[in-house]
Amino acid sequence: MFFMSKSQQINVSKSSVSKIAILALTIIFAAGLFVVGFDQGHIFSLVYGEQAFTDLYIHELTHDMRHAAGFPCH
């Protein structure tokens, strides 16, 4: 007896980016934008309290980057 097998072609597309990856990158981008462009002690105030608003650690670390990106800070 002679049996012929049927061959089937299965196409799997791996070119699409998952929605979870896009969401994660969007959240990371938004957090980075806040840190570089808008933080005036808010992040460290969770740890240091009111003193973080006078010390402005992140502001001082990202000061030149703010101006290069076009964010006015003073």
matplotlib code that plots the C-alpha trace (Angstrom):
import matplotlib.pyplot as plt

x = [0.0, 1.2, 0.1, 0.6, 1.0, -0.5, 1.9, 0.5, 2.2, 1.9, 2.8, 3.7, 4.3, 6.8, 7.0, 4.3, 5.3, 3.2, 0.8, 2.4, 5.8, 4.4, 2.6, 5.8, 7.9, 5.3, 5.3, 9.1, 9.2, 6.6, 8.5, 11.8, 10.2, 8.8, 12.2, 14.2, 11.6, 9.4, 10.7, 11.4, 11.9, 8.8, 10.5, 12.8, 10.1, 8.8, 12.0, 13.4, 10.1, 10.0, 13.8, 13.8, 12.0, 14.9, 17.8, 16.5, 18.9, 17.4, 17.0, 20.7, 21.7, 19.5, 19.9, 22.0, 19.9, 16.8, 18.1, 19.4, 15.9, 14.3, 12.7, 12.9, 13.6, 14.4]
y = [0.0, 3.4, 6.4, 10.0, 12.5, 15.9, 18.7, 21.9, 25.2, 27.1, 30.8, 32.3, 36.0, 37.2, 40.8, 42.2, 43.8, 42.7, 45.3, 44.6, 45.6, 48.8, 49.6, 48.9, 51.2, 53.9, 53.8, 53.9, 56.8, 58.8, 58.2, 59.3, 62.3, 63.3, 62.8, 64.8, 67.5, 68.1, 66.7, 69.3, 67.0, 64.9, 61.6, 61.9, 63.5, 60.0, 59.2, 62.6, 64.5, 68.3, 68.5, 67.0, 70.1, 72.3, 69.9, 69.1, 66.2, 65.0, 68.5, 69.1, 65.8, 66.5, 70.2, 70.4, 67.7, 69.7, 72.8, 70.7, 69.1, 72.5, 72.3, 75.6, 75.1, 78.6]
z = [0.0, -0.9, 1.3, 0.2, 3.0, 2.7, 3.5, 5.0, 5.2, 8.4, 8.4, 11.7, 11.8, 14.4, 13.2, 15.4, 18.7, 21.7, 23.3, 26.7, 25.4, 23.9, 27.2, 29.2, 27.0, 27.1, 31.0, 31.0, 28.6, 30.6, 33.8, 32.2, 30.8, 34.2, 35.9, 33.3, 32.5, 35.5, 38.8, 41.4, 44.3, 44.0, 43.7, 46.6, 48.8, 49.3, 51.2, 52.4, 53.0, 52.6, 52.5, 49.0, 47.6, 48.8, 47.8, 44.3, 43.8, 40.5, 39.2, 39.7, 38.1, 35.0, 34.9, 31.7, 30.0, 30.7, 28.9, 26.0, 25.6, 25.8, 29.2, 31.1, 34.8, 36.1]

ax = plt.figure().add_subplot(projection="3d")
ax.plot(x, y, z, "-o")
ax.set_aspect("equal")
plt.show()
